[in-house]
Amino acid sequence: MKSVIQLLHFGYHQAMSCLFPIAIFGTLALSGMVDWPFIHRYDAILLVLLAVQFLMYRSGLETLDEIKVICVFHLIGLALEIYKVKMGSWSYPEPGFTKVFGVPLYSGFMYASVASFMCQIWRRLRMDMTGWPGLPAAGLLGGAIYLNFFTHHFIPDFRWWLTGLVLIVFWRTWILYRVREVTYRMPLTLAFAIVGFFIWLAENIATFFDAWKYPDQHQSWQLVGFSKISSWFLLVIISVIIVAQLKHVKAGRQPRGS
């Protein structure tokens, strides 16, 4: 019975941490079923997501620090989206006033939703890490991963080499998380893989509802390739590196015993 209660508490905190991602994909789904007479669909999605973020902050579901992290990820994601659309990796075919270089501004929120989940789950499960490799190693690896998303269009794709480096750099790193009074732990690389898989599932939902289209989806919807799981695996690593480092910096600034 105790294990069932633990699982229910764990599931509750996971669900609450997913509120913003759920809002995004729910908005994408519902917006595709509505005929927008006075506003473009992409513009309406942006307004809805801005309202959701405001309400989450005002209600206390997200803190000011978490909003700052989300904004950083929005800019990181938007820059990547602009580049990928320019290179023809995918497209946003519908019109909109809030499109920049062919990319709607709401698209950055899809990356920011990963940061929102990380921040929320970290706080709710009182997470910590052991064996963190430190900023130099983690930061350089995160920068190399992000750069590879751009450079693989011109030079060989080093994602599998980078994945190997992830296993080496983080092989001693474990996530500690607490459900009620019990502390659990999990290898950080396993957490990367699990989150990356679920983002891939969400990506399939998003493309099904025309949030964006890959080249092979313009005629009819197709399942997103399994290779994308590795891309999300690496992107999750960037988000964890930034969030974890910020948490370490903030913890170091707090007085002892706080």
N, C-alpha and C positions, 0 to 999 in steps of 0.2 A: 504493500500500500504506500509506503514511504517513497519508493521509486516512482510510482505513478504521480504522486504529489510533486515530486521534484521535476518530473517531465512536464507537468502542466505549468509549473512556474517558469521553467525554461522556455516553453513554447509561448507563454504570455509575453515574456520580455523580448523574444525574437519577433513576435508579431508587432509589438509596440515600436520596436526599432525599425520596422519596415513601413511605418506609416507614410513617409514621404515617397519611397519607391512605389507603394500601392497607389498613392494619389496620382503619381505620374502615369502609371500604366492604366489606371482607371480612367483618367482624363483622356488618354490616347484612344481607349476603346470607345468611350461614350461620345467623344467629339466626332468620331467617324460615322456615328449614327444620326447626327444632328445636321440639319440644313442651316448653315449660318448665313442669314440674309444681309447683315450689315458689317460683318467682320470676317476676315479670312481665318480659316481653321488654325493655322500656325500661330497667328496673333492671339486668338482666343485661348489656346493652350498656354501661351506665355503668361497671360493675365491670370488665368486660374492658378498656375503654379506659384506665381508671385503672391497671390492671395493666400495660398496654402502655407507658404513659408512665413508670411506675416502672422497668420493665426497660430501656427505652431510656436512661434517666438512669444507672442502675447500670452498664450495659454501656459507657457512654461515648459512645453514639451521639448523645446530646444533652447539652449543657452546662447548668449551673445558670442562666446568663444566658438561654439559649434557653427553659428551662422557665418563667422569669419572663415572657418575651414571650408564650409560649403561654397562660399564665394571664390576662394582660391581654386577649388576643384572645378567650378563652373568655367573659370577662365582657362584652366589647363585643358579641359575637355573641349571648349569652343575652339581653341587654337588648333587642336588635333582634328576636329571636325572640318574646319575650313580647309586645312591641308588635304585631308582625305577626299573631300568632295572635289577639290581642284584636280586631284590625281585620278578621279573617276572610280574610286573604290565603292562609293554609294552615292545616292542623290536624294534631294528633297524636291520632288517635282511640283508640289502645289505652290500657288502664289502666296505672298505675305509681305506686309510692310516692315516686319521686324526680322527680315532676312539680311545677313551680312555675308557678302561674297557667296551667295547661294545657300547659306546655312541659317535656319531659323534660330533665334536666340534661345528658344526653349531647350534646344538640344544640349546645351551645357548642363542643364539640370539633370540629365540622365547620368552624367558622370558625378555630379554633385550628390545624387541620391546614394551612390556608393559611400561617399564620405559621410553623409547623414547617417547611414546605417552603422558605419564604423564608430562614429562618435556616440551614437545612442547606445549601442550594445556594450561599448566600453564602459560607459557610465552605469548602465542598468545592471550589468553583471560584475561590476567592480573589478574589471580586468586588470591584469598586470602581466609582465613578461619576465622570464628568466633567460639568461644567456643572450641578451640583446647585443649585437655586434658593435654598436656605436655608430655615430653619425658618419664618420669618414667612409667606412665600408658600406653601410646601408645607403648613404646618400649617393655615393658614386655608382652603386649598382642601380639604384632607382633612376638616376639621370641617364645611365646607359640604356636602360629599358625604354624610357620615354623617347630618347633619341632614335632608337631602333625603329619605332613606329613611323618615323619620318624617312630614315635613310634606306630602309629596305626596298624602296622604289628605285634606288640607283645603285646600291651595292648589295651583296648577299645578305639574306635575312639571318641574323644571329640569334633568333629567339631561343633555339634549342641550346646553344652555348650559354646564353644568359640564364636559361632554366637550370642548367647544370651549376652555374655560379650561385644561383639562389639556394640550391640544395647544400652547397658548400658553406656559403656565408651564414645561412640560418640553421645549420644542422643541429646546433645546440640550443636553439631558441624555442621555448615552449610558452604557450598562452596559459595563464592561470585565470580561471573565471569562477565566480561564486554563485551558487543557486541556494538561496536561503542561508543556512549555516554551513553548507558543505562546499569545499573547494575542489574543483576539478582541473585537469590540465590536458592540453592537446598540442602536438607538434605544430608550429606555426605554418610550415609548408602544407600540412594537411588542411589547415583552415583556409589557406590560399586556394587550394584546389576545390574545396567544397563551395566557397563563395563564388569562384569563377564559373563553376557548373551551373549554379542557380542564376547567375547573371546571363549565361547563355540561354537558359530557358526563358528568362524575361525578354531577351533579345528576339527570340522567336515570336513571342506574343506581340512585341512592339512592331516588328515588320509585318506581322499578319494584319495589324490594324493601321498599316501605312504610315507609321511614324517616320520611316525612311525606307528606301529600297536599295537592295544590292542589285548589281547588273543582271543577275539571273532571275530576279523577281519581278521584272517589269511586265512580263506577259502574264504570269500567274505566280502565286506565292509558292516558294520552295523552302524547305527546312534549311536553316542556316548551317553551314558546314561545321562539322565537329572540330575542325582546326581552330575555329574561333574561340574554343574553350581555352586554348593555350594563350591567346591574346588577352582574354579577360583575366586569366591566371596572373599574367604579368602586370596588367593594369591594377589589379587588386593589390599587388605587392607595392606599387607606387603609393597607393592610398594608405596602406598600413604603415609604410615607412614615414610618411608625412604626419599622420595622426599620432603614431607611437612616439615620434621624436618630439612633437609638440607637447604630448602628455608628460614626457620625461623632463622637458624644459620647465613646464609649469610646476611639476612636482618639486623640482629642484629650487624653485623660487619661493615655495611655501615654507613657513616656519616649521620647525620640528614639532611633531605631535598634532599638526593641523589636519 
